[in-house]
């Protein structure tokens, strides 16, 4: 277990680079620059469309959280808050995520045989 000073916990911004909703594993992946995380996994606050998610993994650049069951297609706001030692040191960011179902179309015609 690492010990961080109050100065190390303070950061000016939370930069979210990418967010991916994997319905097959019911996991929300958030990648970015979260600074030095002076907290244990489960402490960051992650909300999807206003619903609190359970954080299962957290590092300085990657956070994973459990998606709600049967997540519908739509546009969602992802809210991420990294708490500090005090409310004044907490930082947060939002990200807009579009969730769409992938539909496999019918098979196309067979292609021509390749040259030998």
BATORKOL-858283 format. One record per residue: x negated, y, z negated of N, C-alpha, C in turn. Coordinates in nm, 3 decimals, always signed. Layout:
! residues N
n.u->X&n.v->Y&n.w->Z&ca.u->X&ca.v->Y&ca.w->Z&c.u->X&c.v->Y&c.w->Z
...
//
This chain:
! residues 116
n.u->-0.085&n.v->-0.118&n.w->+0.000&ca.u->+0.000&ca.v->+0.000&ca.w->+0.000&c.u->-0.089&c.v->+0.123&c.w->+0.000
n.u->-0.063&n.v->+0.215&n.w->+0.091&ca.u->-0.143&ca.v->+0.336&ca.w->+0.101&c.u->-0.083&c.v->+0.447&c.w->+0.015
n.u->-0.170&n.v->+0.532&n.w->-0.033&ca.u->-0.127&ca.v->+0.648&ca.w->-0.109&c.u->-0.161&c.v->+0.771&c.w->-0.027
n.u->-0.065&n.v->+0.860&n.w->-0.007&ca.u->-0.083&ca.v->+0.980&ca.w->+0.072&c.u->-0.063&c.v->+1.101&c.w->-0.018
n.u->-0.137&n.v->+1.205&n.w->+0.008&ca.u->-0.120&ca.v->+1.329&ca.w->-0.068&c.u->-0.001&c.v->+1.405&c.w->-0.014
n.u->+0.049&n.v->+1.501&n.w->-0.092&ca.u->+0.161&ca.v->+1.584&ca.w->-0.047&c.u->+0.124&c.v->+1.659&c.w->+0.079
n.u->-0.001&n.v->+1.702&n.w->+0.090&ca.u->-0.045&ca.v->+1.775&ca.w->+0.210&c.u->-0.038&c.v->+1.684&c.w->+0.332
n.u->-0.074&n.v->+1.558&n.w->+0.318&ca.u->-0.070&ca.v->+1.466&ca.w->+0.431&c.u->+0.073&c.v->+1.438&c.w->+0.474
n.u->+0.168&n.v->+1.443&n.w->+0.381&ca.u->+0.307&ca.v->+1.416&ca.w->+0.415&c.u->+0.370&c.v->+1.531&c.w->+0.492
n.u->+0.326&n.v->+1.651&n.w->+0.469&ca.u->+0.387&ca.v->+1.767&ca.w->+0.535&c.u->+0.351&c.v->+1.767&c.w->+0.682
n.u->+0.449&n.v->+1.789&n.w->+0.768&ca.u->+0.423&ca.v->+1.799&ca.w->+0.911&c.u->+0.524&c.v->+1.898&c.w->+0.968
n.u->+0.486&n.v->+1.963&n.w->+1.077&ca.u->+0.571&ca.v->+2.067&ca.w->+1.132&c.u->+0.683&c.v->+2.013&c.w->+1.219
n.u->+0.656&n.v->+1.906&n.w->+1.293&ca.u->+0.756&ca.v->+1.857&ca.w->+1.386&c.u->+0.756&c.v->+1.705&c.w->+1.391
n.u->+0.866&n.v->+1.652&n.w->+1.437&ca.u->+0.878&ca.v->+1.511&ca.w->+1.471&c.u->+0.900&c.v->+1.510&c.w->+1.622
n.u->+0.811&n.v->+1.447&n.w->+1.695&ca.u->+0.821&ca.v->+1.442&ca.w->+1.841&c.u->+0.866&c.v->+1.304&c.w->+1.886
n.u->+0.990&n.v->+1.295&n.w->+1.936&ca.u->+1.042&ca.v->+1.170&ca.w->+1.990&c.u->+1.009&c.v->+1.168&c.w->+2.138
n.u->+0.937&n.v->+1.065&n.w->+2.183&ca.u->+0.901&ca.v->+1.053&ca.w->+2.324&c.u->+1.002&c.v->+0.968&c.w->+2.401
n.u->+1.035&n.v->+0.850&n.w->+2.348&ca.u->+1.130&ca.v->+0.762&ca.w->+2.415&c.u->+1.218&c.v->+0.691&c.w->+2.313
n.u->+1.340&n.v->+0.659&n.w->+2.356&ca.u->+1.432&ca.v->+0.580&ca.w->+2.275&c.u->+1.493&c.v->+0.475&c.w->+2.368
n.u->+1.499&n.v->+0.351&n.w->+2.321&ca.u->+1.554&ca.v->+0.241&ca.w->+2.402&c.u->+1.646&c.v->+0.158&c.w->+2.315
n.u->+1.767&n.v->+0.133&n.w->+2.363&ca.u->+1.864&ca.v->+0.047&ca.w->+2.294&c.u->+1.862&c.v->-0.089&c.w->+2.361
n.u->+1.813&n.v->-0.190&n.w->+2.291&ca.u->+1.808&ca.v->-0.327&ca.w->+2.342&c.u->+1.925&c.v->-0.405&c.w->+2.284
n.u->+2.030&n.v->-0.420&n.w->+2.363&ca.u->+2.149&ca.v->-0.488&ca.w->+2.314&c.u->+2.125&c.v->-0.637&c.w->+2.290
n.u->+2.034&n.v->-0.697&n.w->+2.366&ca.u->+2.007&ca.v->-0.841&ca.w->+2.350&c.u->+1.954&c.v->-0.871&c.w->+2.211
n.u->+1.871&n.v->-0.782&n.w->+2.156&ca.u->+1.815&ca.v->-0.803&ca.w->+2.022&c.u->+1.881&c.v->-0.714&c.w->+1.916
n.u->+1.982&n.v->-0.635&n.w->+1.957&ca.u->+2.050&ca.v->-0.541&ca.w->+1.868&c.u->+1.951&c.v->-0.450&c.w->+1.797
n.u->+1.854&n.v->-0.398&n.w->+1.875&ca.u->+1.749&ca.v->-0.315&ca.w->+1.817&c.u->+1.737&c.v->-0.183&c.w->+1.892
n.u->+1.723&n.v->-0.076&n.w->+1.816&ca.u->+1.694&ca.v->+0.056&ca.w->+1.871&c.u->+1.545&c.v->+0.082&c.w->+1.849
n.u->+1.473&n.v->+0.111&n.w->+1.958&ca.u->+1.331&ca.v->+0.139&ca.w->+1.952&c.u->+1.309&c.v->+0.288&c.w->+1.971
n.u->+1.234&n.v->+0.351&n.w->+1.882&ca.u->+1.202&ca.v->+0.493&ca.w->+1.891&c.u->+1.051&c.v->+0.506&c.w->+1.892
n.u->+0.996&n.v->+0.568&n.w->+1.997&ca.u->+0.852&ca.v->+0.592&ca.w->+2.004&c.u->+0.826&c.v->+0.741&c.w->+2.008
n.u->+0.718&n.v->+0.782&n.w->+1.944&ca.u->+0.684&ca.v->+0.923&ca.w->+1.942&c.u->+0.565&c.v->+0.950&c.w->+1.853
n.u->+0.554&n.v->+1.075&n.w->+1.811&ca.u->+0.447&ca.v->+1.118&ca.w->+1.722&c.u->+0.512&c.v->+1.160&c.w->+1.592
n.u->+0.501&n.v->+1.075&n.w->+1.491&ca.u->+0.567&ca.v->+1.099&ca.w->+1.363&c.u->+0.469&c.v->+1.143&c.w->+1.255
n.u->+0.345&n.v->+1.172&n.w->+1.293&ca.u->+0.246&ca.v->+1.217&ca.w->+1.195&c.u->+0.208&c.v->+1.105&c.w->+1.101
n.u->+0.153&n.v->+1.140&n.w->+0.989&ca.u->+0.114&ca.v->+1.041&ca.w->+0.889&c.u->+0.238&c.v->+1.006&c.w->+0.808
n.u->+0.280&n.v->+0.882&n.w->+0.818&ca.u->+0.399&ca.v->+0.839&ca.w->+0.747&c.u->+0.361&c.v->+0.798&c.w->+0.606
n.u->+0.404&n.v->+0.876&n.w->+0.511&ca.u->+0.377&ca.v->+0.844&ca.w->+0.372&c.u->+0.496&c.v->+0.778&c.w->+0.307
n.u->+0.562&n.v->+0.688&n.w->+0.378&ca.u->+0.679&ca.v->+0.622&ca.w->+0.323&c.u->+0.673&c.v->+0.474&c.w->+0.358
n.u->+0.755&n.v->+0.396&n.w->+0.295&ca.u->+0.763&ca.v->+0.254&ca.w->+0.324&c.u->+0.870&c.v->+0.232&c.w->+0.430
n.u->+0.861&n.v->+0.123&n.w->+0.509&ca.u->+0.964&ca.v->+0.096&ca.w->+0.608&c.u->+1.103&c.v->+0.097&c.w->+0.544
n.u->+1.199&n.v->+0.153&n.w->+0.611&ca.u->+1.334&ca.v->+0.163&ca.w->+0.560&c.u->+1.366&c.v->+0.302&c.w->+0.509
n.u->+1.265&n.v->+0.384&n.w->+0.485&ca.u->+1.286&ca.v->+0.518&ca.w->+0.432&c.u->+1.328&c.v->+0.621&c.w->+0.537
n.u->+1.279&n.v->+0.615&n.w->+0.662&ca.u->+1.325&ca.v->+0.713&ca.w->+0.760&c.u->+1.476&c.v->+0.702&c.w->+0.777
n.u->+1.541&n.v->+0.812&n.w->+0.806&ca.u->+1.684&ca.v->+0.813&ca.w->+0.832&c.u->+1.702&c.v->+0.811&c.w->+0.983
n.u->+1.775&n.v->+0.711&n.w->+1.034&ca.u->+1.805&ca.v->+0.700&ca.w->+1.177&c.u->+1.956&c.v->+0.691&c.w->+1.190
n.u->+2.012&n.v->+0.781&n.w->+1.271&ca.u->+2.156&ca.v->+0.778&ca.w->+1.299&c.u->+2.176&c.v->+0.770&c.w->+1.450
n.u->+2.274&n.v->+0.693&n.w->+1.491&ca.u->+2.312&ca.v->+0.682&ca.w->+1.631&c.u->+2.458&c.v->+0.722&c.w->+1.641
n.u->+2.485&n.v->+0.835&n.w->+1.705&ca.u->+2.622&ca.v->+0.883&ca.w->+1.715&c.u->+2.685&c.v->+0.907&c.w->+1.579
n.u->+2.606&n.v->+0.950&n.w->+1.482&ca.u->+2.656&ca.v->+0.980&ca.w->+1.348&c.u->+2.664&c.v->+0.861&c.w->+1.254
n.u->+2.628&n.v->+0.741&n.w->+1.303&ca.u->+2.632&ca.v->+0.620&ca.w->+1.221&c.u->+2.491&c.v->+0.589&c.w->+1.172
n.u->+2.474&n.v->+0.574&n.w->+1.040&ca.u->+2.344&ca.v->+0.538&ca.w->+0.984&c.u->+2.306&c.v->+0.396&c.w->+1.026
n.u->+2.180&n.v->+0.380&n.w->+1.070&ca.u->+2.128&ca.v->+0.249&ca.w->+1.108&c.u->+2.029&c.v->+0.201&c.w->+1.002
n.u->+2.011&n.v->+0.070&n.w->+0.993&ca.u->+1.914&ca.v->+0.012&ca.w->+0.903&c.u->+1.779&c.v->+0.009&c.w->+0.974
n.u->+1.679&n.v->+0.076&n.w->+0.916&ca.u->+1.544&ca.v->+0.077&ca.w->+0.972&c.u->+1.474&c.v->-0.052&c.w->+0.931
n.u->+1.419&n.v->-0.124&n.w->+1.030&ca.u->+1.354&ca.v->-0.252&ca.w->+1.002&c.u->+1.203&c.v->-0.245&c.w->+1.013
n.u->+1.152&n.v->-0.140&n.w->+1.079&ca.u->+1.008&ca.v->-0.127&ca.w->+1.098&c.u->+0.975&c.v->+0.019&c.w->+1.124
n.u->+0.861&n.v->+0.066&n.w->+1.068&ca.u->+0.821&ca.v->+0.206&ca.w->+1.089&c.u->+0.671&c.v->+0.219&c.w->+1.084
n.u->+0.616&n.v->+0.298&n.w->+1.178&ca.u->+0.474&ca.v->+0.331&ca.w->+1.179&c.u->+0.460&c.v->+0.476&c.w->+1.223
n.u->+0.338&n.v->+0.521&n.w->+1.246&ca.u->+0.315&ca.v->+0.660&ca.w->+1.287&c.u->+0.365&c.v->+0.689&c.w->+1.427
n.u->+0.388&n.v->+0.583&n.w->+1.509&ca.u->+0.429&ca.v->+0.604&ca.w->+1.648&c.u->+0.550&c.v->+0.522&c.w->+1.691
n.u->+0.602&n.v->+0.436&n.w->+1.604&ca.u->+0.709&ca.v->+0.345&ca.w->+1.646&c.u->+0.803&c.v->+0.316&c.w->+1.529
n.u->+0.933&n.v->+0.325&n.w->+1.556&ca.u->+1.035&ca.v->+0.292&ca.w->+1.456&c.u->+1.138&c.v->+0.201&c.w->+1.521
n.u->+1.183&n.v->+0.100&n.w->+1.447&ca.u->+1.287&ca.v->+0.009&ca.w->+1.495&c.u->+1.402&c.v->+0.010&c.w->+1.395
n.u->+1.524&n.v->+0.007&n.w->+1.449&ca.u->+1.643&ca.v->+0.004&ca.w->+1.365&c.u->+1.746&c.v->-0.090&c.w->+1.429
n.u->+1.834&n.v->-0.143&n.w->+1.345&ca.u->+1.937&ca.v->-0.237&ca.w->+1.393&c.u->+2.054&c.v->-0.159&c.w->+1.453
n.u->+2.091&n.v->-0.197&n.w->+1.576&ca.u->+2.205&ca.v->-0.134&ca.w->+1.644&c.u->+2.337&c.v->-0.186&c.w->+1.587
n.u->+2.442&n.v->-0.103&n.w->+1.594&ca.u->+2.575&ca.v->-0.153&ca.w->+1.554&c.u->+2.619&c.v->-0.265&c.w->+1.647
n.u->+2.697&n.v->-0.358&n.w->+1.594&ca.u->+2.750&ca.v->-0.467&ca.w->+1.676&c.u->+2.839&c.v->-0.411&c.w->+1.785
n.u->+2.834&n.v->-0.473&n.w->+1.902&ca.u->+2.920&ca.v->-0.437&ca.w->+2.016&c.u->+2.911&c.v->-0.288&c.w->+2.049
n.u->+2.789&n.v->-0.237&n.w->+2.063&ca.u->+2.768&ca.v->-0.097&ca.w->+2.098&c.u->+2.827&c.v->-0.069&c.w->+2.236
n.u->+2.918&n.v->+0.025&n.w->+2.245&ca.u->+2.984&ca.v->+0.059&ca.w->+2.371&c.u->+2.895&c.v->+0.145&c.w->+2.458
n.u->+2.918&n.v->+0.140&n.w->+2.589&ca.u->+2.850&ca.v->+0.231&ca.w->+2.681&c.u->+2.885&c.v->+0.374&c.w->+2.642
n.u->+2.792&n.v->+0.465&n.w->+2.663&ca.u->+2.822&ca.v->+0.604&ca.w->+2.635&c.u->+2.698&c.v->+0.686&c.w->+2.609
n.u->+2.720&n.v->+0.812&n.w->+2.579&ca.u->+2.614&ca.v->+0.907&ca.w->+2.546&c.u->+2.610&c.v->+0.922&c.w->+2.395
n.u->+2.492&n.v->+0.902&n.w->+2.337&ca.u->+2.476&ca.v->+0.908&ca.w->+2.192&c.u->+2.366&c.v->+1.006&c.w->+2.154
n.u->+2.382&n.v->+1.069&n.w->+2.040&ca.u->+2.275&ca.v->+1.148&ca.w->+1.982&c.u->+2.203&c.v->+1.061&c.w->+1.881
n.u->+2.069&n.v->+1.049&n.w->+1.899&ca.u->+1.986&ca.v->+0.977&ca.w->+1.804&c.u->+1.925&c.v->+1.082&c.w->+1.712
n.u->+1.948&n.v->+1.069&n.w->+1.583&ca.u->+1.895&ca.v->+1.161&ca.w->+1.483&c.u->+1.791&c.v->+1.086&c.w->+1.402
n.u->+1.672&n.v->+1.145&n.w->+1.388&ca.u->+1.565&ca.v->+1.085&ca.w->+1.310&c.u->+1.516&c.v->+1.187&c.w->+1.208
n.u->+1.512&n.v->+1.146&n.w->+1.083&ca.u->+1.460&ca.v->+1.232&ca.w->+0.977&c.u->+1.352&c.v->+1.157&c.w->+0.901
n.u->+1.238&n.v->+1.223&n.w->+0.886&ca.u->+1.128&ca.v->+1.169&ca.w->+0.807&c.u->+1.120&c.v->+1.248&c.w->+0.678
n.u->+1.157&n.v->+1.187&n.w->+0.566&ca.u->+1.158&ca.v->+1.261&ca.w->+0.440&c.u->+1.018&c.v->+1.290&c.w->+0.391
n.u->+1.004&n.v->+1.405&n.w->+0.324&ca.u->+0.880&ca.v->+1.441&ca.w->+0.257&c.u->+0.898&c.v->+1.427&c.w->+0.107
n.u->+0.805&n.v->+1.479&n.w->+0.032&ca.u->+0.816&ca.v->+1.472&ca.w->-0.113&c.u->+0.928&c.v->+1.560&c.w->-0.165
n.u->+0.963&n.v->+1.664&n.w->-0.087&ca.u->+1.074&ca.v->+1.751&ca.w->-0.124&c.u->+1.159&c.v->+1.774&c.w->+0.000
n.u->+1.279&n.v->+1.827&n.w->-0.018&ca.u->+1.367&ca.v->+1.853&ca.w->+0.095&c.u->+1.302&c.v->+1.950&c.w->+0.193
n.u->+1.224&n.v->+2.045&n.w->+0.143&ca.u->+1.158&ca.v->+2.144&ca.w->+0.228&c.u->+1.053&c.v->+2.080&c.w->+0.318
n.u->+0.998&n.v->+1.964&n.w->+0.279&ca.u->+0.896&ca.v->+1.897&ca.w->+0.358&c.u->+0.955&c.v->+1.797&c.w->+0.458
n.u->+1.083&n.v->+1.769&n.w->+0.451&ca.u->+1.146&ca.v->+1.676&ca.w->+0.544&c.u->+1.146&c.v->+1.736&c.w->+0.684
n.u->+1.131&n.v->+1.650&n.w->+0.784&ca.u->+1.135&ca.v->+1.693&ca.w->+0.922&c.u->+1.231&c.v->+1.605&c.w->+0.998
n.u->+1.290&n.v->+1.659&n.w->+1.103&ca.u->+1.387&ca.v->+1.580&ca.w->+1.179&c.u->+1.383&c.v->+1.619&c.w->+1.327
n.u->+1.442&n.v->+1.533&n.w->+1.408&ca.u->+1.453&ca.v->+1.557&ca.w->+1.552&c.u->+1.575&c.v->+1.483&c.w->+1.604
n.u->+1.625&n.v->+1.529&n.w->+1.718&ca.u->+1.737&ca.v->+1.462&ca.w->+1.784&c.u->+1.697&c.v->+1.427&c.w->+1.927
n.u->+1.762&n.v->+1.325&n.w->+1.980&ca.u->+1.733&ca.v->+1.276&ca.w->+2.115&c.u->+1.865&c.v->+1.231&c.w->+2.176
n.u->+1.888&n.v->+1.261&n.w->+2.301&ca.u->+2.010&ca.v->+1.219&ca.w->+2.369&c.u->+1.983&c.v->+1.087&c.w->+2.442
n.u->+2.065&n.v->+0.987&n.w->+2.415&ca.u->+2.047&ca.v->+0.853&ca.w->+2.471&c.u->+2.173&c.v->+0.811&c.w->+2.544
n.u->+2.156&n.v->+0.767&n.w->+2.668&ca.u->+2.267&ca.v->+0.711&ca.w->+2.745&c.u->+2.255&c.v->+0.560&c.w->+2.742
n.u->+2.362&n.v->+0.492&n.w->+2.700&ca.u->+2.364&ca.v->+0.345&ca.w->+2.694&c.u->+2.459&c.v->+0.297&c.w->+2.803
n.u->+2.406&n.v->+0.216&n.w->+2.895&ca.u->+2.485&ca.v->+0.162&ca.w->+3.005&c.u->+2.465&c.v->+0.011&c.w->+3.013
n.u->+2.571&n.v->-0.059&n.w->+3.050&ca.u->+2.561&ca.v->-0.203&ca.w->+3.074&c.u->+2.499&c.v->-0.227&c.w->+3.209
n.u->+2.412&n.v->-0.327&n.w->+3.215&ca.u->+2.355&ca.v->-0.367&ca.w->+3.343&c.u->+2.442&c.v->-0.478&c.w->+3.400
n.u->+2.483&n.v->-0.462&n.w->+3.524&ca.u->+2.568&ca.v->-0.560&ca.w->+3.588&c.u->+2.491&c.v->-0.621&c.w->+3.704
n.u->+2.485&n.v->-0.754&n.w->+3.708&ca.u->+2.419&ca.v->-0.823&ca.w->+3.818&c.u->+2.519&c.v->-0.844&c.w->+3.930
n.u->+2.482&n.v->-0.799&n.w->+4.047&ca.u->+2.569&ca.v->-0.813&ca.w->+4.163&c.u->+2.557&c.v->-0.951&c.w->+4.226
n.u->+2.635&n.v->-0.975&n.w->+4.330&ca.u->+2.629&ca.v->-1.107&ca.w->+4.397&c.u->+2.496&c.v->-1.123&c.w->+4.469
n.u->+2.458&n.v->-1.249&n.w->+4.489&ca.u->+2.334&ca.v->-1.279&ca.w->+4.560&c.u->+2.346&c.v->-1.235&c.w->+4.705
n.u->+2.238&n.v->-1.184&n.w->+4.758&ca.u->+2.234&ca.v->-1.143&ca.w->+4.899&c.u->+2.203&c.v->-1.260&c.w->+4.988
n.u->+2.202&n.v->-1.235&n.w->+5.118&ca.u->+2.171&ca.v->-1.345&ca.w->+5.214&c.u->+2.025&c.v->-1.386&c.w->+5.201
n.u->+1.998&n.v->-1.508&n.w->+5.240&ca.u->+1.861&ca.v->-1.560&ca.w->+5.236&c.u->+1.775&c.v->-1.482&c.w->+5.333
n.u->+1.652&n.v->-1.457&n.w->+5.295&ca.u->+1.558&ca.v->-1.386&ca.w->+5.381&c.u->+1.494&c.v->-1.481&c.w->+5.482
n.u->+1.424&n.v->-1.422&n.w->+5.577&ca.u->+1.355&ca.v->-1.501&ca.w->+5.679&c.u->+1.236&c.v->-1.573&c.w->+5.616
n.u->+1.199&n.v->-1.688&n.w->+5.675&ca.u->+1.083&ca.v->-1.762&ca.w->+5.626&c.u->+0.958&c.v->-1.679&c.w->+5.652
n.u->+0.864&n.v->-1.687&n.w->+5.561&ca.u->+0.738&ca.v->-1.615&ca.w->+5.576&c.u->+0.649&c.v->-1.681&c.w->+5.678
n.u->+0.551&n.v->-1.605&n.w->+5.728&ca.u->+0.453&ca.v->-1.661&ca.w->+5.825&c.u->+0.359&c.v->-1.756&c.w->+5.754
n.u->+0.322&n.v->-1.864&n.w->+5.822&ca.u->+0.229&ca.v->-1.963&ca.w->+5.763&c.u->+0.088&c.v->-1.918&c.w->+5.777
//
